[in-house]
Amino acid sequence: AYAKLGRGELDLAVIFEHDFAPAPVPDAIEAHRLFDDPVRILLPAGHQLASATLVDPIDLALETWIRAHDGSAADLTEHVLARHGLDPPRLLAGHGDEPVETQALVAAGRGITLTHDLTVIVNRHHLVARPLARETGVRHVAVAHATGPMSPATETVLGALQEIGRQRRSRRDRP
């Protein structure tokens, strides 16, 4: 996205960046942090911890963890497991940032997976997303644009995205 912004192929780009893999913002690009998207554990609705307020990763040490073959979802899983000193069995499924295949496998009871608060849960009758205790990992969500003048339409969209970010941060900051 940064390269396309720099070449003028995009006016704005919404950027997702894991806290453990920061990428420098190139010169001639401005990035505005919108909000942080915390890590969640995705469990089958019938899981013994599905009603827990917080789930400790240690309590999931013997579970099968479903993760993507590659991409940021795979990196996230490996990072969280390493941070908590866990090496559970893994089932590989899908590719990329948020493979929907993992949700189907969790719903079928084949294991658990990591996701983010912002992730669209395909079937809330069969899946629950819970915060992880002792896990501070987040995905930073930002909007980026090339430096310099912007069209009125781009300024309007940028302003709208920044307002969404303010509202989301405000909701998260409430007790």
Sequence and secondary structure as in RCSB ss.txt:
>XXXX:A:sequence
AYAKLGRGELDLAVIFEHDFAPAPVPDAIEAHRLFDDPVRILLPAGHQLASATLVDPIDLALETWIRAHDGSAAD
LTEHVLARHGLDPPRLLAGHGDEPVETQALVAAGRGITLTHDLTVIVNRHHLVARPLARETGVRHVAVAHATGPM
SPATETVLGALQEIGRQRRSRRDRP
>XXXX:A:secstr
 HHHHHTTS S EEEEEETTS     TTEEEEEEEEEEEEEEEETTSTTTT SSB GGGGTTS EEE SSSHHHH
HHHHHHHHTT    EEE   SSS HHHHHHHHTTS BEEEETTS  S TTTEEEEEBTT   EEEEEEEEESS  
 HHHHHHHHHHHHHHHHHHHHHH  
